[in-house]
C-alpha cells in the first residue's frame, strides 16, 4: 500500500459512519457473543490452535457478523478478502481464488474469504466455491440473516460449521453505546455528548439488539444537537425518538421470521391465547407483512383448529378477509384482530382436519376400488341391467332420514374417519350421528392427519 492509498483509507475511515469506526480491533473488544467467541469458547480455542475453519455466521442484522469475520482473519494472520453476494459473481470469485493460490504458493499465507449475504448467491455461484473450500485454498466465512438450512446448498453447508449469533442483549448494546460516547479517536468523545438516563434506556430499547441501528441513531442525534455553553451536547429522549423515527423492527416478510411469526400466531390461536395472538398479528403487520397473506392463514386456522365446534368461525374469518380487501390498511387490521380474538375464544376441534387427513392417507395407501353399485345412478338401460343403483335406500323414505347403508368401497367397509368432539356445536353433531355408530366406537382415537405440516404452523 502506497502513501496515497493509505491517506485515502484514512480519510474513508474518518468519514465512515459511527458503526464502522467503532468496529472492535480485537476479539477482546468484541461484545455480546460470548457464547461462541468468549474466552475458552469455540472460536477462541480454534484460534489458539491455529485451526481456523470455514463457517457460516447466521444471525440478525447488527450482531457482529462482518466484524467477527475480520477479527478471526486478523487473529489467524490470514489475508482477508470480502465479497458481497448481491454485487459479486463467479468472475470476482475466480479473481480472489487466483490471488489466493499465488499468495499461498509464494508466501504460505492463507486467505479468508468473507461473503456477505451469502444466501443471495444462487446454486451455481455457491457450487463454484466448493473446490477451493475443499482443498483449503480459501477459508470461507459466509454471513447470512437467513436460515442456512434453506438458503445454503447442502454440499457447501456440509463443508462449513454453522455459528449462530444472537441479537445483542440490552447490556451489550449499552456497553457499545458507552464506548462510542467515550472514545475520542473513533467515537463521539470529542463532541462531548451527554446521554441522559432515560434517553440511554430508550436508545437501547429501540435498537432491538442491533448495535448498528443503535450507533447510527446515536450519531444522528449527536450531530443534530446544538452545543451548549460549554460545548456539551445533551441528548434527551425526544432527540432519540427523532433520530429513530420508529423502532428498528426485526421482521423480514421473506425470511425465516415470516414463518416463525405465523407459526406463533397459529399456535397462540390454537392455545386460546388472545394476547399472544394479537401480539404476533401486530408484529407481522407492523413489519410489513401482506395482510391478505395473514387473512388466508387465519381462515386456515378457522377450519383446522375450530372446525365444526363453532361453525361461525369460518364466516367470521371470511368476513375479515373481505374487510381487509375492501378497507386496506390500517383499517382492515382491526378486522383481522377481531377474527383472531374470535378464534381464540371459540371451542376447538380438529376432527374434520384429522378426518380428511385419514381419507387422504387411505386414498394414497389402499386400492382405489370402484364406487359400490348401489351408489351409482342407472341413467341408461345397460347400466340398469348391470345392477347400477340396485338396493339403494332413499333416505327420505325412512324415519328421521336415517339409513344404515354402506357408502365406502368394499375394501374400506366399516372404516371411520370423523370423530366429533364434545366441544361447542360439535357436541350436538356427535348426538345427531350417534345412531350411525355403535356405542363402543365413541371413545376410539381418531386416525389420520396427525400434526399440521410445517407450512400450517
N, C-alpha and C positions, 0 to 999 in steps of 0.2 A: 504494500500500500504506500503510495507516494504522499507528499505533503498536501497536495490538492485534495486527494481522496480523503485524507484524514480530516482536513478542515471542513469538507462537505459533510462528512459523517458527524462531526462535532456539532455543526450548525443544525443538522437534522435532529440530533439528539436534544439540543437546547430548545428547539421549536416543537418537539414532539408533544403529544398530549400527555397529561399527567400520568395516566396508567402506564404508558410506555417508558416514561422517565423513571418511574418508581419500581420497575421490574427488579426483583431481588437479584443480587450479584453472586449469591452462593446459596447452597441448599440450607445453610444455617439460617438465612434470612427468609426462607420460603415458609409462608404461614398458611395453616388451615388444612393441610392434607397429611397430617402426622401419621395417619393410619397406613399410608403407603410410602411416604417419604421421610418420616421422622427417624430419629436416632434408633438404630437397631432394626429398622423395618426393611422391607423387601428391597427397595431401590438403593438405600444406603448400603446394605450388605452386598448387593451386586457391584456397586462402585468400588467398595473396599477390596473386592476380589478381582477387579478389573474385568468383570464379566457382564458388561452392558449388553442387553439383548433387544431384539426387535419387539415392539409393543404397540398397542392401540390404547391411547388415552381417551377414555369415554367419560364425559361429564357435562354439566350445564355450562352456559357461557360465563366467562369471568371467574373461572375456578382455577386458572393457572396452567392450562394445558401447554400453551406455547412457551411460557416461562420455564416450566418444568423440563420441556424438551431441550431448551437452550442450556439449562443448568446441568443436565445429565451429560450433554455433549462436552461441555467445558470441563466438568469434573473428571471425565474419562479421557481428556486430552485428544478428543476426536475432532475432525473438521466438521463444521456444521453447515448444512445446506437446507434451504427452505423452499418448498413449492406450495402454492395454493391451488387446490384441486379445481376451483372454479375457473381459473385462467390458465392452468398449465396442463399440457397433454403429454403424449408419448415422446414428441420431439424434445421437449425440455428435459424429460426423464433420461433420454439417451445421452444428452449432453452431460448431465450430472453423473451418469454411470461411467462415461468415458473418462471424465476428470477424476472420478474416484478410483478407477483402475490405475490411472497414471500415478496418482498420489500414493496408492498402496504399493505399487511396484517400485517407485523411486525412493520413497521415504518410510514405507511401512506404516503410514498413517491411516487410521480408519476414518470412515465418513459416516456421519449420522445424517440421514435424510429425513427431515420433518415435513410431513404432508398435512397441511391444514385442511379441514373439512374433507377428509379422505372419502367419506361416504358419497361425495359428489363425483368421484371417478367412476366411469362405467366399468363393466366387466372386463372389456379388452384392456383398458388402462390399468386396472388392478392386476390382471394377468401378466402384463408387461414387466412388472417389477418383481415377479416371483423368482426368476432365476437368480437375480442379484441379491435377494434376501437369502436365498437358499445357499449360495456359495460364499456369502459373507462379504461381498463387495460393498453392500450397504447395510447399515443398521437402520431399519425403518422405525420411525416413530410417527404414527398417524394420530391425528386428533379428530374427534367427532362428537357432536352433541346427540347423535342418533344411535340407537341400539346396534352394535356391531353385528349381532346375530342376524339381523335383517339386511344391513347395508354394506357389509364387507364380505367378499367372496369367501366361501368355506376354505379354499386352498390357501388363501393369504392369511385367513384368520388362524388356521392351524399352525402357521409359522410364527405367530406373534402371541405375546402374552397380553391379555386384556387387563388394563389397570383402570379401575373405576374411581373417578374423582367425584366428590360430593359437593353440593352447594355449601359455600363457606358459612360457618357459624357466625352469629352476631358478634361473638367475642373476637373472632378472626378479622371480621370486617372492621371492628373498632380499632384493633391493633394497626391495621393497614392505614386507616384514616389518620390515626395519631402520628404515625411515622411520616406521612406526607405533610402534615402540618408542621412538624419539627425539622424536617430535612431542608437545610438552606441550599445545598448543592443541587439537588434534583427535584425537591418538592416545593412547598409553598412557604418555607420558613422565612424567606426574605420579604414576603408580603405581610408578615405579622398578622396572620389570620387567627382570630379568636372565635371558636365554635362553642356557643353556649350549650348547656347540658341537654336541653330539650331538642335543639337543632341536631346535636350529635345523635341522639336516640332516634330521631325521625329519619336522618340520613341512613342510619344502619337498617332501620325497619324497611324503608323504601327500596333498599338495594336488593332485597330478596336473595341474599347470598352471593351476589355478583359484585366482585371487587371492582371490575372495570366500570360498572354503572355508578358505583359509589364515588370513585375518584373523578370520573367525568363530571358528575353533578357538583362535587365539591369545588372543582376548578372553575366551573361556570359561575357558581355563586361567589367565589372569592374574587374573580376578575371583575364581576359586576358590582361588587361592593365599593362604596365610597370610603376612602381612608378617613379616619377621624383626626383629631388634633395632633395626636402623637403617631400618626401613620398606621394605626391599627385598623384592621378590617373586621368588624364584629358581625358574625353571622347568626341570625335568629331563624326560627322555624319557617317564617314566611319566605326567607331567601332560599331555603332548601326546597320548599314547595314550588317556588317559581322556577328554580333550576331544573327540577324533575318534570314539571308539568303534570305527570301522572306516574303511578307506580310502574316500575320496570317489571312487567308481567312475564312470568316464566310459563309460556304456553306456546306450543308450535302445533298448529292445526294439521300439519302433515307429518308430524313426528310421533315419537312413542307416547308423549304425554297426551296426545289426542286419544289414543286407545286406552291409556291408563285412566284418564278422566271419565270417559264414557263408561268404563267398567265400574269406577267408583260410584257414578251416578246410578247405574243399573242396580248395583248391589245395595245402595242406600234405599232405593225404592223397594227392592225385594225384602229388605230387613225392616220395612215400615218406619224409616227414619226421615221425617220431612226436613229436619235441619241439615243433615248430611246431603240429602238430595238437592236442596236449594243451594247449598254452598257450591257443590260441583257443577250445577247448572250455571251459576253465576260465574265461576272460574272459566268455564268453557266459552260462554257468550262474551264476557269481557276480554277474553284472549283472542277474539276474532273468529270463533268457530261459526260455521254456517248454521243459522238457526233451523233451517229446514232439515239439515242432517240430524240435529238434535230431535226435531219433531218426529222424524222417521223412527229413530231409536226409541222414543217414548211410546210410540204406537206399538212397537215390538214388545216393550215391557208390558203393555196392557194385555196382549194376547198370550204372552209367555208366562207371566207371573201372577196375573189376576184372573184371566180367563173368565169362566162362567161363574166363578164365585161372586162376581159383580159384573153383570152384562153391560152396565152403564159405563164401565171403564173405557172400552174401545170407542164408543161415540164421543166421550169427553175428550179423548186424545185426538181423534179425527177433527173435532171442532177446534182444538188448539192448533193443529196443523193448518187448518183453513184460516184461522185468525192470524197466524204468523205470515202466511202468504198474502193475506189481504191488508194487514196493517204494516208489515215490515218491522224495522227496529226503531226505537226501543219498545214501542207499544206492544208488539207481539210477544215480547219476552214474558210479560205478565201472564199471558195465556199459557205459555209453557210452564211457568211457575205454578199456576193453578192446577194444571194437569198432573205435575209430578206430586204435588201435595195430595191430590185426589187419589193417585195410585198408592201413595204411602198409607193412607188411612183405610184403603179398601181391603176386604178379606182376600187372602192369597190362595191361589191354586195353580199348579202347573199340570193338572190332569190332562187337559187337551193336548198340551205340548208333549207330554210323555206318551200319550196315546198315539198321536200322529207319528212320533219317533218310532214307536213299536211297529206301526204299519209299514213305514219305510224300510225298517230292518227286515221285516218278513218279505216285502216285495223284492228286496235285494237278495235275501238268503234262501228263499224257497222257490219251488217251481211255480211259474205263473199259469195256473190251470184256467180252463175256460169258465165263463160265467155259468153257474148252475142253470139247468134247463128251465126250472120253474120261474126263474127271474127274467127270462128273455121274452121279448114281445114276438108273438107269432103274426107277422104282418102279411105273410103270403101263405098259400095253401101248402106249399112244400115245407115251410117252417113248421106249420101246424102238424103236418104228418110226421115230422121229426121230433114231436113232443115239446116244441118250444112253448113255454108258458103252462105246461101241464102240471096240475097240482098247486098252482099259485093260489094263495088265500088272500082275498081282498080285505084289507084291514077294516074298512068301514062297515063290513058285513058282520063284524064281531063286536062284542061288548067292549066298551072303552077303546075301540080301535086297536086292540092288543092281540097280536098274532105271534105265537112262538114258532116261527118257521126259520130255517137256516138261510143266511144271506152270504156266507163265506164259501169259497171253493172247498171242495171235498178234503183237500189236504190240510185245511186250516179249520175244519169243523170244531166248534166249541172254543175257538181262540177268543180271548177277551183283551181289549186294548184300553178301554176307557173305564177308569175307576173314579167316580166323583168323590170329592172330599166332603167333610161335614161343615164346611165354612161357607157363610153367606148364602147366596141364592143356590149354590151348588148342592147344598144340603137338601133343598127341595127337589133338585134334579135326581139325586140319589133315591128319594122316596118315590118319585114318579117312575123310575126304572127298576125298582125293586122287584117287580113282578117278573122281569126278564131273567134275573139271575137267582140261583139258589142261595139260601141264606148263608151257606158256608163260604160263598165267594166274596162276601162283602169285606172281609178282613185281609184278603190276599194283597200282597205287594204288587203294584203295577209294574209292568216291564216295559222297556222301550227306549225312550230318548236319552236317559241319563242326564249328565250335566250339560249346560249350554256349551257350544263351541266357543273358541277364542273370540270370534267375531261378535258373538252375542253378548259377552261381558265376561 
